[in-house]
Amino acid sequence: MARPLGVVLAGGLSRRFGADKALALVDGVPMALRVAEAMRAAGLDVVLAAPDDRLASLGLPLLVEPDDGPRHPLRGLWAALGVAEEVLCAPCDLPWLPAEGILALLSGPAPTVAFDGERVHPLLTRRRAVDRPAVEALWRAEAPAYALAEDARRVLLRADWLQNVNTWAALDPQRGGL
């Protein structure tokens, strides 16, 4: 079976962050590219999923999310499942996610979802095209993304790899990741 398509989800509004998180620099590299680099290092071809072409300057193929229905974190996953038999999605705001984490999600059968020992990270997931109708139903119903994780095999990853960036303070070098 072919490797899944790596999909960096960059469709959020970044309200708490106050700027486009996908383009925010961590060690001089936009967060979306840091996630893409981890996927590439794990052997995946990578696309960026976003509601528009604002990330074209990053030089990766873009997958434009549908513009009908409510804004939802699962729209990018749904769009990706329309172009690939299997995908591994990760939000753009996980700048400390290494290739090792991606490889762990690729081991064993899909569907998988990241788990840090305490909480599930539903948008760091591996899914197959057969999941597309369920994903669409969830985003159109504006259900929480956590609902997607109910049927997935949990893959334990280090919590520091899964610290997402929702505020500028989260990029503080004192957190140990920079």
Buried (B, 14 or more C-beta within 10 A) or exposed (E): EEEBBBBBBBBBEBEEBEEBBBBBEBEEEBBBBBBBBBBBEBEBBBBBBBBEEBBEEBEBEBBBBEEEBEEBBBBBBBBBBBEBEBBBBBBBBBBBBBBEBBBBBBEEEBBBBBBBEEEBBBBBBBBBBEBBEBBBEBBBEEEEBBBBBEEBBBBEBBEEBBBBBBEEEBBEEEEEBE
